[in-house]
Amino acid sequence: MESNSRNLGAPPGTLHYVGPPADSKVRITLIEFNETELIEKDFYDISECFGHVKDNMVKWINVEGVHDIALIEQIGKHFDIHPLTLEDIVHVDQRAKYEDYEHYLLTIMKMITYEDKVVLEQLSIILAGNTVISFQEPHGGDAFDVIRNRLRQGKGRVRKLGADYLFYAMMDAVVDYYFHVLEIIGDKVARIEEEIISNPDQKSLIELYQLKREVISLRKHVWPTRDLVANILRSESDFITDNTHLFFRDLQDHTSRVIDTVETYRDLLSGIMDIYLSTNANKMNEVMKVLTIMSSIFIPVTFIAGIYGMNFEFMPELKSRYGYAAVWAIMLSVMLGLMYYFRRKKWL
């Protein structure tokens, strides 16, 4: 991600894209609908999109790519969007939040997918009258296919209710996708736990650390989402009807469930880490136990061998015909006696 240092000293509201390098052409998708009619069209020129808009329909303008500053400024001018809002849109490292302006509402949240790791994409949604404008990074996919399918098939409430319900439905689709990501993470947690218990190795430890970092990152972005929904419920904006407020209550419950699941996985991963450390410690203790027992068995034997290895001339046993055999018998008796003692103590 680009550093914010290039924007240091600039006045608030100055637009400067802060995000991963992007040079692709921005695609604009316009969906206009009411209960009986649906129009869907792609544009690469925002002026053409504005010229196609009809007044008697709910409009959803999806902008895929926020690196084109001139295009963002055009949209801001057309809908009278505050420069600070536009600045938040082009800075893709924003914390999830909700803001209530005079002419529109703004929510910023993270769209989360899983592609061998957690992938974060900033999503900015503006509700302005009967128009919803969404800004997302061009990663080739989003969580909105289910909404598009409902619109095309005329199913559900989205075609019957207003733009505020579409505003809710988009946020709900993003949160629902959190559950999909958590399901993948849950499967990985279970697999790593099994590996750590059965055969802990360095590869499992590295994977465990990576997954723990992903869960912490997920937690960092999910917690503000619950605050975002709570702020919407506390607001008294005329843009959101009482009927849609009820759906936001359900969305708040979903975000709470996501947070509970994330916290559970974080605790599980900490527990698995403790299991890994305990398992390694137990293995080391077993090795030390075997070495200690072996040393304890051979120390007295070494002592006896050391005595009879001395080169004194007047050692009476040296001239004994059966001295060698007797020493061996004594050493073997000591070894067997110690082994019997350790066995009785259940150290062997």
N, C-alpha and C positions, 0 to 999 in steps of 0.2 A: 504494500500500500504506500502511496506517495506520502511524503512527510507534510505536516501542516506548516512547516517553516516558510514555505513560499508565500503563505498568506499572512505571515506575521506583520503587524503594523497596518494592515488594511482596515478601513472603516467597517463597522458592522453592516451586514447586508451585501457585502462585496462577493460576487459569485466567483468561486474558484473550485474546480472539481478536485476532490480529495478522495481517491479510491484506486483500485487496481487499474493499470494501464488499459485503455480501451480506445480502439479506433474504428470499430464497426459502425455502420450506418444505423441511426436510431429508427426503429420501426414503431409506428403509431397505429394502434388498432382502435377503431371506433365501432361500438355496438350501441345502436339505438333501438329501443323497444317500448312497447306498451302491451296490453293484455292480448291484443290481436295481431300485432305486427312486429317483425324483427328485421333489422338491417345490420349487416356486419361487413366491414370493409377495412382494408389495410392501407396506410398512407406512409409516405416518407417525407412529405411536405406538410407542415402543420397548418399552413394557410388553406390548403385544399381540404383538410379535415374540418376546419372551422366553417368553410363554405358549404359543407355537406350536412351540417347540424340542423336538425328540425326542432322547432320550439315545443311541439305538443308531445314529445316522447322523452322518456328517461334516457340519459346518455352516459355511457361508460367509455372514457378515453384512457387507454392503457399505453403508457410511454415506456418502451423497452430500451433503456439506456439513458443515463443522466450526465454523460460526459460532454454533451453538446450544449454549451452554455448559452449560445444564441437562441437555440430552440426553447430552452427553459425560460429564458427572459421573455420570449414571445408569448408563451403560455401564461406566464405571470402577468404580463401586461393585459392580455385578453380577459383574464378572469379577475383582475385586480388583486393579485396575490402579493402579500407583503414580502419585501426583499429578505427579511429574516427567515421566512418560510422557505423561500427559494434557496437560501444559503444552506439550510438544514437538508434540503433535498439532494443537493450536489455533494454534501459531505456524508459519505456513506458509512461513517463510523458512529452515527448518532445512537444514543440510548433511546429505547422505546418510550414514547410520550404522546400525550394528547393535548392539543391547544385549541381554544375556542376564540375565533376571530369574528369580527362583525359580519363579514360577508361569506365566511366559510368555516369549516372545521378541518383540523389536520390531525392525522395519526401517523406515527412512524413506528414501525415494528420490524422484527427480523423474520424473514422467511427462511426456514431451516430445512435442508435436505440432507441426505446421507449418501455419499459416493466414496466408499472406503474410509471416509472420515466425515465429521460434521462440516457442512458447507453453509455459510451464513450469507444472506443476501438482504440488503436493506430494502424495505418496501414503504413508500410514502403514499398515503391515500388522502385525497382532499374531497370533501363533500361541499359542493357549492350549489344550493338550490336543487334543481333536478338533474344535476351533473355530478358524476363521480370521476375523478382523475386519479389514476394510479401511476406511480413512477417506480420502476424496478430496474435492477442491474441486468444486463443481457447475458444470462447464463443458460439460455436455451430451454427453459422450462419454469413452471410455477405451480402453485397449488390451486389455480383457478379453473382448471379444465372441468371440474364438476359443476361450477357455476355456469360456464359457457354451455355445457351440455343441457343443463336445466333451461337456460334461455332458448336454446335452439329447439328443444322438444316441447317447450311450453309447460313444463312440469313444475310443481312446487309453487311457492308464494312469490318468487322473485319477479315473475312477469306481472303479477297482480298488484304488488305493493310498490312503494316509491323508491326514490334514490337512497333514502336513509336505510331501507332494508338491504339494498345492494351493498351499501357501506358496511353494514353489519355482516352480511353474508361473506364478504371478502375476508374480513377479519376472522370470522368463524372458520373459513376454509384453511387459513394459515394455521390457526391453533389446532384444528383437526389433524393437520399434517405433522404437528409436533408429536401426536400419539404414534403415528407411523414411524417416525424417527426413534422414539423411545422404545418401540417394539423391537426394532433392529438392535438397539443398544442393549436391551434386556436379553436378547439371544446371545450376544457377545459376552455379556457379564456371566451368564450361566455356563457358557463354554469355557471361558477363562477360569472360572471357579473350579470346574471339573479338572482342567489341566493342572492348576496349581496344587490341588489336593492329590491327584494321582501321580504326576511327574513334573514337579516344578523345575523350570530351567530359565536361562537368561532370556530366551525369546518370549516366553510367557510374561516375564517381568516387564520387558519393554512394552509389550502390547497392553499390559495392565496400566502402566504409567500413561500411555497415550490415551487410553479410554478414560482414565480418570481426568486428564486434562480436558477432554471433550465434554465430559459431564459437567465439569466446573464452568466451562465456557457456556454450555447450554443453560446452566443455572443463572449465570450472569445476565443472559438475555431474556429468560423467561420471567424472572421475578418482576422486572419493570412492566411487563405486559399485563400482569394482574392489576398493577397500579393504574395503568392506562385505562383499562375497562372500568375500574372503580371510579376514576375521574369522569368518564363519560356518564356513568349512572348518577353521579352527583351534580352534573351540569344541568342547566335549565335551558339548553339551546332549543330554539324553535325549529332547527333543522331536523331534529329527531322526534318523532311522534311517540305518544305514550305506548302505542302498540309495539313499536320497535324496542322501547325501553325494556319490555318483558324479555325479548330475545337477548338483550345485552346481559340480563341477569343470568341467563343460562350460559352465556359465554364466560361470565365471571366464574361460574362453577367449573367450567372446563379448564380454565387457566389454573384454578386452585388444584384440580386433579393432576394437571401436568406438573405443577410445582411439587406436589406430594410424591409423585413418581420419581422426579429428578432427585429429590432429597433421599428417597429410598435407595436409588442406585448409587448415590454418592456414599451413603453409609455402607452399602454392600461392598463397594470397591475398597473402602477403608478396611472393612473386615477381611476381605480377601488378601489385602496387603499384609495385614497382621498374621493371617494364616501362612502366607508365603514366608515371612520372617520367622515365625514359630517353627515351621517345617524345616527350614534351613538350620535353625538353632538346634532342633532335635537331632537332625542328621549329624551335625558337628558333635553334639553330646554323645551320640552312639559311637562315633569314631574315637572320641577321646576315651570313652568307657572301655572299648576294646583294647586300645593302646595301654591304658592304665592297668588293666587286668594282666595283659601280657608282661608288662614291666614288673608288676607285683610278683608274678610267677617266676620270672627269671632273675630277679634281684638276689634272693637267697642262694640260688644255684650259682650265680656269678660270684657271690661271696665265698662259697665253698671252693669253687674252682680257683678263685684268687688266692686263697690260703695255700692250697696245694700246688699253686704255681710258683710259690716262693722258693728260692734256691738255697735254703738253709741246709747245712750238712747233717745236723743232728735232729731231724724230724723222724720220730720213731715209725710213723706209718709208711715212710718211703721204702723201708726195707721189708715191709710186710708182703707175703706172697699173695694175699687176697685184698690188699689195700685198694688197688684200682677198681676191682669189682665192688668193694664195699662203698667206695665214694660214689660210684654210679648208682648203687642201690639207694644211698642216702639222698642223692639229688633227685632221683625219680620219685622217691617217697615224698619228699618235700613238695615237688611239683604236683603230684596226684593229690596230696593232702590239701594244698591250696585250692586246686580246682574243685575238690569236693566241698570245701568250705564256701567258696564263691557260689557254687551251685545251690547249696542250702540257703544262702542269703538271697538267692534269686538274682544274682548279679550276672549270671551266665544263662 
